Amino acid sequence: MNLSSLIKISLLFCLILSNDPGVLSAEGNSPTSPYEGVYPETVSTIIGEYYVDDLGDSVARFDSILFDPYSLAVFIKVFRKENPFKSAGNALDIGTGTGILGLLALKLGAEKAVATDTDPIAVKNAQFNATKLGFGSRFEARLVPGNARGAFSIIREDEKFDIIIADLPQYYDDVNDLPETGFHFYSDSSAAGNAKAAYFAADSGFALLSSLINGLRRHLLPEGKLIISLRNPPGKETFFSLVKTNRLKYRILYSATDDPDLKGNKFFFDDPLAGRKAPAKAALMGVQVFEVTT
C-alpha cells in the first residue's frame, strides 16, 4: 500500500465543550494560568480529522497544534517494516502533538503509552484522541513544564520503557524563551501563530536532543529501543557525538534518499493529505530514522 492511502483527510470546523474531563482534558494536566482568560480552557477547535489506515480510525487535530504529514508517513513506513511494539510493554512518545505516534504504538502491540508535550493544547488533543479511539485507560498524556523542557523532565526517575519514540524539533538556533506571562499564543493574530510555531519547532542549543540521549540509559529497559527521526545536518552531527559519548549503538532504519517513493531529481513524494504525488520539501531529503540501543 502506498503512502497516498495512509491518511485521508476531511476538514471539520467545530467547537467542542469539555464538560466531561475524561473526554477532552488530560486528568491532572489541565492548562492553568497564564492561559486563563487568554484561550478558553474548556473550548478546543478541531481544524481537521485525519484517517490513518494503521489505526483503523480518524484522529482529530486541534487548532494551533503542529502537524507534519511527511514525518508521520515516514514513521508509519518504519513501523510497518519493523513493528517494534509487537512485544512491548510500555512506550514513551516525546513531543506527542496529536498523539498519533503513541496511539500507533498501542495499536501495534504496546500495553501502555505515556505521551509528553510542552504544549497544554497538545496534551488535551492527544488525550482526546486516545479516548476517542478507545485507548483512554492505556494512554497517559503529560504536560511538560515550560521551564523544564528536558526529554525526561516529567518522567519519574524509576520509569523505564521498552520503546521511546522521538520526533523532535528540527531547528537548533537560539530562540528566546518567552516569559511565562507572555506565553500567550492562542489568539487570532498571525503573529501569535508564528510565535508559537517558532517556539515549539526549535530545540535551542540541542538541549532536548542532548537530554534525550544523555538520559537514555536511565529510562530504557535492557532490551529497549529509541526510534528517532532527524533531518538536519547539525542535529545529526550532535546525535552521533552524543551516541558515541554515551557508548550507545545505532542503526539506520530509513533514509529518504533510498526511498523508492522519492523519484528522480524532482523528488516527488506521496502526500498523504493531498492524495497525490507532490514535490518533496528540500529538507525532506535529509530525513533519516535511527534505532538506538544500549
N, C-alpha and C positions, 0 to 999 in steps of 0.2 A: 504494500500500500504506500503510495507516495505522500509527500508532505501536504499536498493540497487537500487531502481528505482528513488530515489530523484534526482540524478545527473548523467549524462552521459558525459564522457569527450572525447573530440577529441583534439589532440595536433595540434597547429597551430604555425608555426615559420615564422614570417614575421616582416618587419619594416613598420611602418605607419608614414607618414609625417603629422604633424598637421598644414597644411596651413590654414585650416578652424578652427579658435579659438573656434567655437561653437561645434566642434566635439571632440577634444582631450583636450583642456585646460579648466580649471575652470575659468570663467571670473574674472579677477582681482586677481587671485591667482596663476598665472604662476610662477614657481620657478625662483628665481633670484640668483645672486652671493651668496654663493661661487660655485654654480652648473655650472655657465657659464664656458665652456671650459673643464669641468670635465665629465659631462654626457650631451649630446646634448638635449636642452630643446624641440626641435622640433621633436625629434625621440623617440618613445617608442617601445619596443619589446614585442609583445604578445607571451607568452610562453604556454598558454593553454586557451581553451574555455570549460566552464562547463555548461551543460544543466541542468536547475533547473525546475522540473515539476511545482512547485508552481508559478514560474514566467512565465511559458509557453515559455521560450526563453533561449538562452545561454548568459552567461556573460564572458567577457574576463579578463584574469589575466595578468597584465603587469610584465615584468621582475623585480625581486627583491622584489615584494610585497608578504608579508607573507600571508599564507592561511592555515586554519585548517579545513579539511573536517569534522572531528568529531564534532567540535564545531558548524559548520553550521548545521549538521544533527540534533543535539540536539535542536537548536533554531527552526528549521523547525517543529520538533515534538511539541514543546511548542506552536508555532503559530497555528498549526493545531488544537490543543486541545482548546486553549484559545481564539484565534483571538482577541488580544487586540486592533486591529486597525479598527474594523468594524465601529466604530462611532468616530474615532479620527480625530482631525483637523491637528495639527502639530506633527511631530515625530522628534526626535533627535537621530542620530546614532553616538555614540562616538567611535572613533578608527575604521573608516569605512573600510579601506583596499580597497577591490574591489568594495565596495558599496552594496554588496548583501543584507545585513540586512535592510538598508534604502530603497532599491528598493522593498523588500518584504513588508515593511510597506505600501508603496504606492499601491502595487498590491492588498493588503488585505483590503484597505479601507481608509488609511490616505490621507488627502488632499495635504499636503506638507511635505517634509522631508529635514532637514538640516543634513549633514554628515560632521564630522570633523576628521582630522588626522594630525599628526605631520610630515608625510612623503609627500613631494610635488608630488612624483610619484604616491602615493595612491590617492591624490586629483585628479590628471589627470585621473587615472584609474576609479575612481568612477563616475566622470562626463562623461567620455566616455561611460560607461555602461548605465548611465541614458539616455543619448542622443540616444544611440543605441536601447534602449527599448521603446523610445517614452515618457520618463518621464522628459526630459530636462528642461521644464518650471516649473516643480513642485519639482525639486531636486536641492539643492544648496550644493556643496562641498566646505568646507572652510579649509584653511591651518592654523594649529596652530603653532605659532612661536616656534622655538626650545628652546628659553629661557623662555617660558611661557607655560609649559605643563600641566596646570590645566584643569580639565574636562570642565570648562565653560569659559576658558580664551578668546575664540573667540566668545562667546555668549554675546549679549547685555544684560545689566542689567535688561531691561524690557521684555526680551524674555521669554516666558513660553510655556511649551509643554504638550500635552496630554499623550504622551508616550516617554520615553527615553530608548534606547537600549544600553547596555554596555557589550561588550565582551573585557574586559581589559587585559593588560599584566598580566601574572600569576606568575611572578618571582619577588622577592622583595629584592634581595641582592643589595648592592650598586654597581652601575655602574657609573664610572667616565664619566660625560658628556664631549663629545668631543668639543673642541673649535670650533667656527664657521668656522674658516679657515681650520680645519681638518675634517670637516663633509663631507668627500668625500667617500661615499660607492660605487659609481656607476662605477666600473671598472671590469675587467675580473678576478681579483685575488680572490681566495677563502678567503683570509684574509679579504678583503673588505666586502665580503658577510657575513662572520661570525661576523664582527664588526657590520654590520647593524642589523643582527638578534639579537645580544645581546642587542643592544641599544633599539630597538623597542619592544623586548619581555620583557623588565624589567620595573617595576614600583618601582624604588628605594625608600625605606623608606615608601612605601604605599602612596606616595604623590598624585598620580592620583586617587586612590580609596578614599582617605580621602577628596580630593577636591570635588569629585562627591557626596558623601553622605552629606558632610557639606553644599553643595550648593543646595541640592535638594529642600528644601522648597522655595527657591527664584525662581526656574526655573520649577517647576511642577505646573500645574493648580490644583485647589482644588480636582478634581476627577482623577488627573493624576496618572500614574504608572511608576515606573522604573522596567525594566526587565534586570537582570544582571546575568551573569554566573561566577561562581567561582569554582576552583578545588583544590587549595592547602590549607592545614590547617591554615597557618599563615594569609592568605588572609581572610579566613572565620572568624577567631577569631577577626581580625581587623574590618571586616564588622559588626559583631554582636555588638561589642563595640560601633562603630560609630552610628549604628541604635539606640541603647539604649540612647546614649548621646544626639542625635538629636530628641528623642521622636518620632521615626518613627515606622511603623508597617511593618511586612513582613510575607510572606507565601512561602512555598516551592512549586514550580511548577513542578520540575523534579529532580530526584536523580538517578544517574547512577546505583546505587546498586539495585534499584527497577525496572530497565528497563528489560522487558521480552526479549528484543533482545540480552541481555548480558547473555550468557548461562554458568552455572556451574562455576567451579573453573578456567577454562581456559579463561573465559570472552571473547567469540567471539562476534564481533560487525559487523553489516552490513556496510562494507566500501563502501561509495557512489561513490568513484573514481575507485576502483578496480572492483566493480560489484559483489562482493562475500563476504563471511564471512572472517574476518581477526582478528587475535588476537588483543585485545584492549591493548593500552598502559596502563601501571600501573597507570599513573596519571589520565587516563580517568575515573577510578572507583571512583574518588573523585568529579566528576563534579556534581554540583547542580545549578539549575536555580531558582532565587528568584524573587518574585514580592514585591516591596517596595512602600508603600503609606504613605501619611502624616496623 
